């Protein structure tokens, strides 16, 4: 039986002349959350301070606070106020911690024993010294030593270095005795956010409706009630060694209020983008919640079937290169105002749905997207086509030896047969990465030079039919 712990004097938790402040004193709260497990907290509280030196116990701060970034400001009397010292007490009160603090000290052991007459029971109290708490409790009584003693352990007080919740203790000097507005700002871990998007394709797959959601996760060990929420999208550099982060100061000075809007307002901030929720929200401890980011309807979209080649095809003799090769399916749309978008999109996952013949939405694929500025194209790979396949083979290969400054010159011919089992014709793009200095000598279809080392062919494949691309290329390196 494990001993029950009884705290006899909870008020002893607070040291003498210490002024506590809790969430009950909170007047305003602002959160700026970054992508990578980092947030800026600005906690505004009204606290009664005595004149002169005082110790302020700022309770219910984040358990993952970076103490070196903490900054306390007096908004009422800034000129008559200064901070001398601050300490973050994260040694939290638990039964085990309390036992550990009392090693070598006396406690009272309370046992319940039956009365000699056999009716009822009574309590027996004995004093004991806590000898050890490693792997169990060891107690030294006046005439014996016991382990795992049954009953309750009663402690005379809570040691001053144990706290019920994470607390920042600040030694300060106040020029006046009155209620004052204090703002504590600090950086913390344990808060993060990510963007998730849902795209619904139209029946003809030529437009989509896009909605964006922000998923917030709070594992910081503190609650944030009725907070003004802002999110920073972008890759903010962070120093490896702890130091006062200048980014926090920049964020505090650059934040501006935005008018209320049906979705999150967006503005530029340094080289990043800042999103502001138009209403306060509460983040409870160990909670995940979602808030709306954006909504756009009838966004023009484009579908592409893509077969990707390999550069090694051109350096040797291979013959058959693959039967039933997979043809990828891609969707893309423009993040532009004419396309009913034009808002910087934070990185995240876009999940795409399309309704079946009975009107039920079905999941058809998802892809990650990076931070996407305005006027850029969003491209998603949704999977591989079921009804479209390819067979590729090398029909000729010649090594032409050395020519001028080129030590290797090869000539290859290829045949790519594309099959389409769909009831409508499609266009398949073939991206062929050609190494070195290359030249297409002959081709059954037109091509474009996609990049210095890539050729793109576009082949129309009829419904329930097939089409064949043939080409010959010379490469030099």
Legacy VTK file of the C-alpha trace (Angstrom):
# vtk DataFile Version 3.0
C-alpha trace
ASCII
DATASET POLYDATA
POINTS 477 float
0.000 0.000 0.000
1.433 3.390 -1.035
1.459 6.156 1.602
-1.061 8.965 1.220
0.432 12.445 1.280
-1.222 15.217 3.265
-0.061 18.824 2.972
-0.709 20.521 6.271
0.095 24.105 5.347
-0.482 24.957 1.664
-0.111 28.728 2.205
3.552 28.084 2.896
3.915 27.671 -0.861
4.399 31.420 -1.112
7.506 32.869 0.436
7.300 35.923 2.673
6.550 39.299 1.050
5.853 37.678 -2.314
3.068 39.130 -4.460
1.370 36.450 -6.587
-0.477 37.074 -9.860
-2.575 34.486 -11.693
-4.822 34.351 -14.747
-7.531 36.017 -12.644
-5.542 39.259 -12.987
-5.205 38.930 -16.757
-6.605 41.847 -18.791
-5.279 40.995 -22.256
-3.333 38.194 -23.923
-1.695 38.036 -27.353
-0.081 35.017 -29.032
2.159 35.026 -32.088
2.887 31.450 -33.155
5.618 30.450 -35.591
5.844 27.318 -37.735
8.555 25.484 -35.828
7.466 24.982 -32.200
7.960 28.602 -31.172
5.591 31.307 -29.946
5.705 34.833 -28.584
3.419 35.421 -25.574
2.363 38.890 -24.397
0.500 38.605 -21.087
-1.072 41.817 -19.712
-2.179 41.731 -16.052
-3.347 44.229 -13.438
-1.323 43.734 -10.243
-1.263 45.632 -6.941
2.384 46.401 -6.170
3.786 47.832 -2.928
6.067 50.851 -3.100
9.762 50.016 -3.165
11.273 46.552 -3.437
8.955 43.614 -4.105
8.970 40.013 -5.297
6.380 39.289 -7.957
5.394 35.651 -8.553
4.060 35.649 -12.127
2.179 32.338 -12.093
0.682 30.224 -14.897
3.308 31.030 -17.474
4.315 28.442 -20.058
6.210 25.451 -18.689
8.454 25.709 -21.770
9.206 29.412 -21.393
12.645 30.552 -22.508
13.465 32.596 -19.376
16.264 34.553 -21.058
13.680 36.109 -23.410
11.301 37.260 -20.650
10.681 41.028 -20.487
8.427 42.667 -17.880
7.163 46.197 -18.591
5.114 48.541 -16.441
2.537 50.182 -18.701
1.195 52.459 -15.920
4.386 53.959 -14.447
7.315 52.911 -16.678
9.707 55.597 -15.331
9.406 54.578 -11.658
9.797 50.860 -12.293
12.798 48.607 -12.784
13.622 44.894 -12.570
16.634 43.654 -10.606
16.389 39.875 -10.971
14.125 37.144 -12.306
14.036 33.392 -11.688
11.987 30.720 -13.402
10.763 28.112 -10.908
9.872 24.957 -12.817
10.333 22.454 -9.965
6.620 21.691 -9.661
4.814 20.308 -6.646
4.075 16.575 -6.886
3.904 13.873 -4.177
7.249 12.491 -5.327
8.931 15.912 -5.408
7.601 16.681 -1.929
9.042 13.425 -0.606
12.400 14.171 -2.225
12.549 17.612 -0.600
11.980 16.015 2.827
14.879 13.551 2.680
16.612 13.939 6.047
13.598 15.746 7.554
10.812 14.669 9.896
7.313 13.774 8.750
4.304 12.388 10.567
3.060 8.920 9.637
-0.634 8.392 10.286
-1.897 4.786 10.439
-5.450 3.572 10.842
-5.655 0.608 13.248
-8.626 -1.296 14.682
-9.693 -0.650 18.268
-8.769 -3.244 20.829
-12.453 -3.842 21.525
-12.938 -4.830 17.860
-15.396 -2.058 17.037
-14.311 0.797 14.777
-10.801 2.096 14.296
-8.503 4.854 15.425
-5.514 6.803 14.116
-1.977 6.224 15.364
0.546 9.022 14.712
4.321 8.539 14.757
7.205 10.744 13.737
9.761 9.421 11.253
12.721 10.688 9.266
12.685 10.238 5.475
15.932 8.404 4.671
15.485 7.813 0.939
12.963 7.975 -1.912
14.851 6.101 -4.635
12.612 3.280 -5.873
10.408 3.569 -2.790
10.135 5.354 0.548
12.483 4.466 3.422
11.423 5.784 6.879
13.365 5.727 10.148
11.161 5.538 13.240
12.410 5.785 16.807
12.801 2.002 17.117
12.869 0.680 13.546
13.239 1.350 9.811
10.338 0.660 7.466
9.801 0.790 3.678
6.530 1.546 1.923
4.814 2.293 5.211
1.015 2.127 5.000
-1.084 5.140 5.849
-0.614 8.857 5.250
2.475 11.017 5.342
1.782 14.440 6.817
4.179 17.286 6.019
4.358 20.445 8.134
4.680 22.759 5.108
5.545 22.970 1.422
9.155 23.981 0.777
9.479 27.427 -0.742
11.308 26.102 -3.814
8.355 23.968 -4.906
5.589 25.573 -6.970
2.103 24.374 -7.799
2.513 25.658 -11.367
5.338 27.160 -13.482
6.185 30.578 -12.028
8.462 33.423 -13.016
9.655 35.149 -9.822
10.747 38.738 -10.448
12.543 41.022 -8.001
11.546 44.578 -8.855
11.225 48.113 -7.552
7.993 50.058 -7.874
7.783 53.828 -7.413
4.195 53.767 -6.185
1.782 51.576 -4.271
-1.278 50.935 -6.419
-2.776 48.604 -9.027
-0.586 48.724 -12.116
-0.736 47.334 -15.647
2.141 44.922 -16.226
3.006 43.210 -19.506
5.184 40.095 -19.555
6.432 39.021 -22.981
8.476 35.899 -23.626
9.268 33.212 -26.193
8.191 29.656 -25.512
8.194 26.213 -27.045
5.229 23.863 -26.978
3.012 25.950 -29.276
2.821 25.221 -32.988
0.574 25.556 -35.988
0.206 24.152 -39.457
-2.008 24.851 -42.430
-4.352 22.256 -43.898
-6.349 22.759 -47.063
-9.348 21.030 -48.596
-9.959 21.268 -52.356
-13.225 20.059 -53.927
-12.999 19.359 -57.649
-15.869 20.094 -60.012
-17.329 17.199 -62.082
-15.357 18.298 -65.157
-12.184 18.802 -63.039
-11.663 22.289 -64.482
-12.357 24.309 -61.307
-12.070 23.690 -57.575
-13.275 25.182 -54.309
-10.455 25.703 -51.795
-10.757 26.146 -48.034
-7.842 26.529 -45.640
-7.669 25.697 -41.953
-5.072 26.425 -39.308
-4.444 23.596 -36.845
-3.128 24.884 -33.504
-1.482 22.609 -30.939
-0.769 23.620 -27.340
1.661 21.411 -25.422
3.327 24.227 -23.510
1.820 23.347 -20.115
-0.219 26.583 -19.844
-3.648 27.793 -20.953
-4.204 30.886 -23.086
-7.759 32.177 -22.583
-9.305 34.737 -24.951
-6.016 35.358 -26.739
-5.519 37.604 -29.741
-3.975 35.147 -32.170
-1.428 35.872 -34.889
0.530 33.395 -36.994
3.842 33.924 -38.771
4.386 31.959 -41.994
7.996 31.660 -43.087
11.262 30.089 -42.032
12.555 32.222 -39.146
16.218 31.641 -38.326
16.926 30.686 -34.706
20.303 30.743 -32.974
21.490 27.436 -31.589
22.628 28.922 -28.293
19.895 30.465 -26.092
19.903 34.269 -26.245
17.432 37.139 -26.250
15.815 36.762 -29.655
15.707 39.976 -31.651
12.880 38.605 -33.760
10.579 38.849 -30.737
11.245 42.558 -30.426
10.654 43.063 -34.133
7.350 41.243 -33.961
6.206 43.280 -30.951
6.993 46.564 -32.668
5.572 45.707 -36.098
2.212 44.146 -35.190
-0.661 46.242 -36.444
-4.401 45.865 -35.953
-6.439 44.750 -38.920
-10.129 45.311 -39.584
-12.470 42.419 -38.893
-12.842 40.016 -41.812
-14.559 36.707 -42.452
-11.171 34.996 -42.765
-7.723 35.584 -41.297
-6.276 38.944 -42.317
-2.815 38.842 -43.868
0.054 41.337 -43.990
3.772 41.347 -44.753
6.187 41.234 -41.815
9.897 41.560 -42.620
10.485 38.607 -45.021
7.512 36.649 -43.680
3.735 36.881 -43.672
1.577 37.544 -40.620
-1.965 36.207 -40.302
-4.345 37.678 -37.709
-7.494 36.001 -36.439
-10.421 38.436 -36.385
-11.642 37.337 -32.948
-10.142 36.159 -29.626
-9.746 32.425 -29.145
-8.849 30.144 -26.242
-6.125 27.514 -26.320
-6.533 25.067 -23.436
-3.727 22.910 -22.049
-2.944 19.908 -24.281
-5.487 20.984 -26.875
-5.598 20.925 -30.662
-8.059 23.208 -32.406
-8.755 24.492 -35.903
-9.656 27.966 -37.107
-10.573 29.083 -40.623
-7.767 30.588 -42.721
-9.288 31.231 -46.161
-12.058 30.263 -48.551
-12.121 30.530 -52.354
-14.636 29.273 -54.929
-14.423 28.438 -58.622
-10.620 28.474 -58.824
-9.552 27.456 -62.367
-7.551 24.226 -62.263
-5.532 22.193 -64.730
-5.007 18.428 -64.801
-1.882 16.831 -66.230
-0.829 13.258 -66.963
2.953 13.024 -66.698
5.429 10.263 -67.537
8.889 10.962 -66.119
11.982 9.562 -67.844
15.480 8.896 -66.471
18.849 10.303 -67.537
20.583 6.904 -67.542
18.537 5.852 -70.619
21.036 7.679 -72.867
24.341 6.275 -71.597
24.071 2.603 -72.561
22.193 -0.169 -74.325
19.128 -1.313 -72.357
16.441 -2.629 -74.683
13.199 -2.926 -72.706
12.931 -0.134 -70.123
9.616 -1.004 -68.534
6.140 -2.325 -69.250
3.081 -0.689 -67.684
5.079 2.253 -66.372
3.116 4.512 -64.045
1.771 7.797 -65.359
1.464 10.429 -62.631
-1.620 12.599 -62.175
-1.082 16.251 -61.247
-3.416 19.167 -60.540
-2.298 22.771 -60.536
-3.851 26.191 -60.062
-2.642 29.783 -59.936
-2.516 31.711 -56.672
-3.704 34.913 -58.354
-6.545 37.365 -57.832
-8.121 36.593 -61.258
-8.291 32.965 -60.020
-10.147 34.142 -56.867
-7.056 33.677 -54.684
-4.010 35.972 -54.533
-3.181 35.452 -50.831
0.196 34.114 -49.614
-0.437 30.476 -48.685
1.411 29.000 -45.671
3.006 25.602 -46.198
0.827 22.617 -45.413
-1.066 19.703 -46.918
-3.761 20.075 -49.574
-6.284 17.221 -49.661
-8.380 16.916 -52.793
-11.917 15.486 -53.025
-14.325 14.830 -55.883
-17.986 13.776 -55.767
-18.998 10.422 -57.221
-22.086 9.730 -59.350
-24.279 9.742 -56.227
-22.923 13.055 -54.946
-20.714 11.668 -52.196
-17.325 13.353 -51.753
-14.443 10.916 -52.276
-10.785 11.467 -51.397
-8.612 11.446 -54.553
-5.177 12.450 -53.228
-3.056 14.879 -51.233
0.289 16.592 -51.436
2.535 18.896 -49.410
2.970 22.477 -50.565
5.663 24.881 -49.434
5.057 28.532 -48.556
3.541 29.892 -51.769
3.675 33.636 -52.506
0.991 35.511 -54.367
1.001 35.022 -58.176
2.792 31.659 -57.963
1.459 28.303 -59.203
0.444 25.519 -56.811
1.183 22.061 -58.200
-0.016 18.841 -56.556
0.741 15.209 -57.312
-2.417 13.267 -56.469
-1.300 9.766 -57.465
-0.842 7.531 -60.519
-3.423 6.987 -63.223
-5.186 3.624 -63.154
-6.367 3.644 -66.787
-3.240 5.157 -68.372
-0.052 3.136 -68.744
3.158 3.303 -70.761
5.602 0.846 -72.292
9.078 2.179 -73.009
11.892 0.529 -74.903
15.195 1.508 -76.466
15.185 0.553 -80.141
18.757 1.541 -81.016
21.993 2.554 -79.312
25.340 3.610 -80.829
28.528 4.751 -79.137
30.201 7.223 -81.498
33.374 7.548 -79.429
35.201 10.841 -79.045
34.268 13.963 -80.993
36.258 17.172 -80.528
36.060 18.365 -76.925
33.529 15.622 -76.031
34.970 12.316 -74.833
31.618 10.477 -74.947
29.095 10.705 -77.767
26.071 8.375 -77.848
23.083 8.090 -80.128
19.885 6.395 -78.953
16.410 5.743 -80.333
13.316 5.170 -78.206
9.728 4.081 -78.540
7.114 4.920 -75.902
3.653 3.384 -76.303
0.895 5.059 -74.287
-2.418 3.271 -73.628
-5.616 4.987 -72.503
-8.542 2.892 -71.224
-10.670 5.960 -70.498
-13.770 6.892 -72.493
-12.331 10.286 -73.359
-9.070 11.304 -75.050
-6.231 12.671 -72.926
-2.895 14.409 -73.384
0.167 12.822 -71.750
3.316 14.884 -71.139
6.675 13.109 -71.217
9.582 14.743 -69.416
12.847 13.300 -70.690
16.005 14.334 -68.781
18.812 14.286 -71.365
22.379 14.615 -70.049
25.173 16.758 -71.423
24.928 18.503 -74.789
21.907 16.904 -76.482
20.153 17.133 -79.821
16.910 15.480 -80.929
17.619 14.164 -84.425
14.165 12.818 -85.232
10.815 12.765 -83.449
7.254 11.685 -84.272
5.859 14.480 -82.064
6.867 18.064 -81.433
8.870 18.841 -78.317
9.925 21.855 -76.268
13.138 22.459 -74.364
11.778 22.544 -70.815
15.192 23.235 -69.284
18.851 22.934 -70.281
18.723 19.171 -69.681
15.051 18.354 -70.247
12.810 17.864 -73.256
9.005 17.792 -73.018
6.846 15.865 -75.455
3.046 16.085 -75.500
1.141 13.129 -76.940
-2.607 12.960 -77.606
-3.929 9.507 -76.716
-7.396 8.656 -78.080
-10.222 7.276 -75.937
-9.848 3.535 -75.345
-6.842 3.605 -77.650
-3.101 4.058 -77.810
-0.450 6.343 -79.286
3.278 5.867 -79.826
6.082 8.390 -79.472
9.347 7.669 -81.257
12.459 9.820 -81.199
16.199 9.662 -81.765
18.646 11.748 -79.741
22.393 12.366 -79.707
24.093 13.226 -76.391
27.642 14.478 -75.838
29.683 14.988 -72.659
LINES 1 478
477 0 1 2 3 4 5 6 7 8 9 10 11 12 13 14 15 16 17 18 19 20 21 22 23 24 25 26 27 28 29 30 31 32 33 34 35 36 37 38 39 40 41 42 43 44 45 46 47 48 49 50 51 52 53 54 55 56 57 58 59 60 61 62 63 64 65 66 67 68 69 70 71 72 73 74 75 76 77 78 79 80 81 82 83 84 85 86 87 88 89 90 91 92 93 94 95 96 97 98 99 100 101 102 103 104 105 106 107 108 109 110 111 112 113 114 115 116 117 118 119 120 121 122 123 124 125 126 127 128 129 130 131 132 133 134 135 136 137 138 139 140 141 142 143 144 145 146 147 148 149 150 151 152 153 154 155 156 157 158 159 160 161 162 163 164 165 166 167 168 169 170 171 172 173 174 175 176 177 178 179 180 181 182 183 184 185 186 187 188 189 190 191 192 193 194 195 196 197 198 199 200 201 202 203 204 205 206 207 208 209 210 211 212 213 214 215 216 217 218 219 220 221 222 223 224 225 226 227 228 229 230 231 232 233 234 235 236 237 238 239 240 241 242 243 244 245 246 247 248 249 250 251 252 253 254 255 256 257 258 259 260 261 262 263 264 265 266 267 268 269 270 271 272 273 274 275 276 277 278 279 280 281 282 283 284 285 286 287 288 289 290 291 292 293 294 295 296 297 298 299 300 301 302 303 304 305 306 307 308 309 310 311 312 313 314 315 316 317 318 319 320 321 322 323 324 325 326 327 328 329 330 331 332 333 334 335 336 337 338 339 340 341 342 343 344 345 346 347 348 349 350 351 352 353 354 355 356 357 358 359 360 361 362 363 364 365 366 367 368 369 370 371 372 373 374 375 376 377 378 379 380 381 382 383 384 385 386 387 388 389 390 391 392 393 394 395 396 397 398 399 400 401 402 403 404 405 406 407 408 409 410 411 412 413 414 415 416 417 418 419 420 421 422 423 424 425 426 427 428 429 430 431 432 433 434 435 436 437 438 439 440 441 442 443 444 445 446 447 448 449 450 451 452 453 454 455 456 457 458 459 460 461 462 463 464 465 466 467 468 469 470 471 472 473 474 475 476
